């Protein structure tokens, strides 16, 4: 199933309205944005870290189709050899067409390529309808060339919804095709 705005309007919205007894279409949970984030704590030398972050920024641009924002340290921490303004990682906030394209790629291509994949945990909801997913390797995305990365790193993907509860958010993502872990009975 291709996931996009039309699929949501024609199939998922009516199903959620009926299931949760919601009368107003605007009150039905929907996917607002997807935030993709990667922090970099190594190497300790700021110049080498800047090169590593530039490499990761290029990877994010290829993965998401959007230029990432550089995250920087807000305060100095001497034990970590960190100063204000030192680069810490990259983040991309996806909305609209790019969000749907990334979501499709994640569900249909990247997650099936994860080693020993049995499904996504149902416990990673934050209590307000948002869902976070951690991927241990950025190389599960087919666009990433293994020869061009200097090290395999993990990344976080957060799905921000308008759902009022984790139950509504979980059901929304299930209808989109998120492969949650099957419960044993």
C-alpha positions, 0 to 999 in steps of 0.5 A: 500500500502506498501511503500518502494524503489521499490514502489517509483521506479515503481509507484511514480517516473513515476507519478511525472516525468509525472506530473511535466514534469521532463525528468531526473529521478535523478531530480525527488523529493525523500524522503532523510531521516526522523528525529524523535525528542523529547525534554525534559524540565522537570523535572528541576533536571538534574539527574531526567531529565537524567533518563527521557531521558534514558527512552525516548531513550529506547522508541525511540529505540523500535519505530524506530529500531535505537539507538537515539542520545542524544542532549545536551545544547550548552550554559548555561541559568540560568533562566531555570537552564540549564548548558552546556552539560545538556541533553535536548532530543533525536533525530534519523535520519532514512535512507534506510530500517529503514526509509521505515519501520518507514514511513509504521508504521507511515502511517498505524498504528500510525496516525490512532490511533491518537484521533480525527484524521482528517488528516495531515495539509498541511501547515507544509512545510518549503518552501524548500520541507521539511515537519514537523509533530508533534504527541502529544503522543508517545503512538500512536506507538503500541510498546510503553508499557503504563506502562513503560513510566513515562509521555506522551510526544509529538514528532516531525517527519521531512520528508526531501526530495530532492524536490525544492518546497513545491508543489512537496514535498506535491505531493510526500508525497500524492503519498506515502499515507500521509493522508493530510486534505481534502479541503472543496469545 
